[in-house]
Amino acid sequence: MKLYPSSLKQKILIGYIAGATLVFAFALLSWSNLNTQQEIVSSGETVSSLFDTTLEIRRFEKNYFLYRTTADYTGLQGYIDRADELLDRQELYLFTTPELINGLKDNLRIYGDLLQQDIATPNRAGDPNLEAMIRDKGKQIVTTGEQINTSRNEIMADSLRSAKRNLLIGIGLLLVAVSAGGFIFSRKAVRPLSVLEKHMIRITAGEFSLIPVKFRDREFVSLKAAFNKMLLELRARQDYLVQSEKFAALGTLVFGVAHELNNPLANISTSCQILKEEIEDGDLEYEKELLDQIETETNRARDVVGSLLNYSRSKEKQSFGLKSAVDETVRLIKAEVPANITLQVDVPEDLTVYADRQKIQQVLINLVKNAIDAIEGDGKIRVFAANLDDRNAEIVVLDNGAGMEQEKLEKIFDPFYTSKQEGYGLGLFIVHNIITDYGGTISVDSYPGKGTTFNIVLPTRE
């Protein structure tokens, strides 16, 4: 395994091993502290027994000098032997020094010898000086026992404080390690996943931008490569579908143009035939009337072709008259409007917008076609516009068709979303992108059974 593994799996494994090692070390430290405390408590019981024994020696000493009975002496001697036995235990050295223990042993030996001298006195009357010496040694024995017991208490208190401190240090190190592990995991795993999530959100909004972030872990590098490859394929397919949508719209326009051209061409043909038949009669007025009809129908056909040519040209943003653009759009899609649907246009002559004329016409074609599809039976479509202020104009396309529910409205501008049986669901997505690209906004209001209204706001100047 490399010193700096490039695989996230390896890093997680290393982090898991490090965490398990840290937990094991913390458990081992806690176990060691508990064993130390247990040893101190167990050894402290010997100190406690020694101190209690010295107190009993002192108590039996008082009874002995008060009554001077053999039983009191025997009991006193038994506690002396008991204290001497306790002083031979090694655990006492945890709480005191060898010098203090040896001194206590010497005092017990001297104390025993003095008692033997006292018990051997005639008539057990006692020697006041000897009694004073015994009492003094007994006092020294109790004092030493108390010192050892006090030292035991202090050592136990220090050990307990040390155990608490070690426990807190261990917990602190564990928390630091967990925090550091969480930070590293967040940086190595959560952040890259967050980047991918943000790009997925952008995709749902129709922005197919590649992931520019450089990842170091092998898994995320592979995921990024697959993700970018998928985005390139989606972008290519979207371009293809958008182009298909444009061709579908162009087919509609060609059908409308063909329908519009058919009438003037038929009139021109009829006028020409009549003119050829009547030219010999020399009726100049009638012949002139026929020529005027040919000229009128020719101009009409020219206008239709001109409208199609204007639509087909891709232009840069510029100010143009909205009314003429709307009139040309209506002329191009007139053949698509059924006889049972009334298309009403109300746009001021002097209203201008700053955009690409052909793109705005494409927007109007999409919206009017959607309105036509939404109307069943007799219906009405209105296209009107007005200035909102000195910098913006509003265009409204409304119909009294079937309308839409709120759930559909929330997705209506999403790519590939459609409620129709046919189509790719890109029409309104393209409309939204065109309007936003030119610094405008588009919104929609719709209610089931009451129709739909699209509101477009576009700048009137650069």
C-alpha angles and dihedrals in degrees: 000000000000122000090241105030116210094204121090088211091058091047092051090048091050090047090049092051092046091049092047090048091050092049090048091050090049091049090048091050091049091048091050091051091050091050091050091050091048091051092049092048092048093047090045090062088066090053090048091051091049092051092047089049092054089051090051090049089054092047095049089045090060091048091048094054090043098051105008093212126160091237092058091048092049092050091047091050091049092056090047089055090046091053091047090052092050091051089062093063116106096218089073089071089068090070107031145019127272089240092060092047092048090047090052090049091052091049091050091050092049090044090054093048092051090051091053089052090050095048089050095058115114115266088359089262091143134221113259092213092048091048090052091052091049092050091048092052091047090053091050090050092053091045091053091047090051091050091052091048092049090049088050091054093048093048091048091049091049091048091050091049090048091050091050091048092049090048092051091046090050092049090047092050090047091051091047090049092048091048091047090047091049091049092049092046090049091050096044101038115009097049095050089047089050090052090051091047092053091051091050089053089052090051091054087053090053099256107130098190120156122242107259097181117110115228125199101197116088094228093054092043089056091043091050092050092050091044094051091046089053090049092052090051091047091048091051092048092046091051089050092049092045089051089049089051090051091049089050090053090046090052089054090051092047089052090050092047091049090051092047093047094047095070099049091042090051090049091047091050092049092047091050093051092049091046091053090050095045099039092091093055091065096223094156095181093054092043090050089051090053091050090050089053090051090050092048093049091045090054089047091053089046091054091051092049090044091054090052092048091050090051093049094053115091109218138183121251113288141146113271138165110268095204094060091046091051092046091052090048092052090048090053096049098034091107090057094058111094119228091247092060123076116211111201123188125193114172124147116245094232097047113118134179132196110233143082107306094211092050092051090049088052089053092051092047091053094048095046092047090050090050090051091051091049094056120085114189120343115003148149135234122194128195114186137154141191142172113269094190139326092294107034139051129198125221119192127194114184137167138182094229132127096298127208140263122248092253091060093046091059091059101033096108095042116113117258093011115130137154093200128096092236135039137053099265093244102112099089091034088059090045091053092048093049093051095046092045089060094049096260137120134229128197136172136212121190140161127188110263094005104076138244133279125198116197118198124186118194132174116256095209142017 
